[in-house]
Amino acid sequence: MKTKSEQLFEDFLTANNIQFEKIEEIKEKAARRPDYFLHIGNLQLIFELKELAEDENVGVVKDPAHPHIKSHSRTLGDHVRRRIESSRKQIQYGAKQGVPSVLLIYNDVDPVFQMFGTESMDFISAMYGEPTILLNKETRAEYEMFSGKGQMIQEQRNTSFSAVGHLCDRGGTTTVTLFENVFAKVKIPYNLLPPCFDVQRIGVSTEPLTLP
């Protein structure tokens, strides 16, 4: 029985003439394997699929007198962070073989817009840290913007992830957007990817902050 994300991804691959095979599952936790092996010409890729299936902060009714008014709340990037955390073993399986390995996230919490928790800023904040503005205490002027806390991708952390991606099915159109891990030990040759993959290349400065 396929999950919704598996069916969508397989349909996406078939529609774009990309060869793939399902990787055999192993039940032992110590030997977790990812989901898909892709063949694009001479390029091989591994994909692990994760879904956002539920969230207690979505559709909360705060006033019983107005049950039709619902609120939503989230911490920027948290959904993506949790999926990165829970998919490490599967991603390491491919990276250890020298195969670029991608975590792909599908949002079934927000099935219509598929934005709650999976907007581009959620991915970038989860991977590289929340956007933070540095202020001058005396003048209150902004003088530097940088990536702050919540950074899951670093030079010595989660380097097995070649990219983290968003599998989206909005308005009947399925898209795959990949957010590059600039610290990946196994890089994706993005020039070899077909145009059906939308790629977000990331510019990250490793220079220390300079205070005035």
Helices and strands as residue ranges (DSSP letters): H 4-15, E 19-22, G 29-31, E 36-40, E 43-52, H 78-86, H 88-95, E 101-107, H 120-128, E 131-135, E 142-147, E 163-170, E 173-180, G 190-192, E 197-200
